[in-house]
Amino acid sequence: MPLRLSKPRLAFRREVAKTVTKAAFNRFLNFRERRELLRLGTKPKVHYYLMLDIFQRFARERGVKFRRNESAKALSLIYTWMRAFDNLAERLVRERKLEKFKQLKEDKRTKQTITAFASLISGMPLKNKTKKQILKIFAEMRRDVFNEYLREMELGYFAGPDEVISWKENTTGRAFEAFGKIMALINGFSEKEAELVGRALRNWSLAAQIADDIRDLHLDYGQNQNIFVAFLTQHPEEKEAVERDLGKRRVAIKWLEKRAPKTLSEVKALFYRYLNEIRVGIDAFNFLRELEKMFFESRVLMRFYR
């Protein structure tokens, strides 16, 4: 007989289903927003709309009117810059083209995105001090991420856990921390609240990155920095088993439990460590933490992870 869920847990699952379904429907039904995002160069995914919904919850919780259109455009441009930079930088790192990599700042698409973001912020009904803060946060994030990609050339793709975790924290974590601060400032939150949001999204993004690295193990192996692979290098027998059976399909948790149980246990511990650091006392981000946990623990949902 299947285990019956408690009423609070069942209610939470229903809330998750409602939120994810809403995000999915927003992706397909919000034509105006979607057209604008496509024009800006971003192909919106479900988790993009989910993030907007989380911020809308946060604004409602604080009694602040959520600037959804402005937030959507800002998020789109940051996301567009991240994807354009990441795709080009990863290719240059693999090809070891250091001279061209140093010219990456002059890439046409990334420059256009930066200019569009500055123009968007300058036209918002915000104080000049806030606008300068937002542009400074975006500029500092770009500089830090650029420097980390230069460092990646020295790491290789089979570095140990400490090196790869540090790299992920200073790229993915740094980018989402900046994104959280920018979104908070756009919607009129205080600097203190922006710091809280930034830290919450940093930790959430790193937990989400771990789930993503597990899902994309077959794509990343020997090609991209991957947290699971970094831990796998510490266990030669498990590394050999994974390399022997790794194909071109996404791996399942059950598949890893058989071939790399020690590695999986260590990576799971890191995943929960990041989630547990999201302790901001904000219902919207507590919900995001529990939502990520449910995605990770569900073998079915993990297969379709975002």
Summary of the structure (lengths in Angstrom):
residues: 306
radius of gyration: 19.8
end to end distance: 31.0
largest distance: 63.4
contacts: 930
relative contact order: 0.09
helix: 79%
strand: 0%
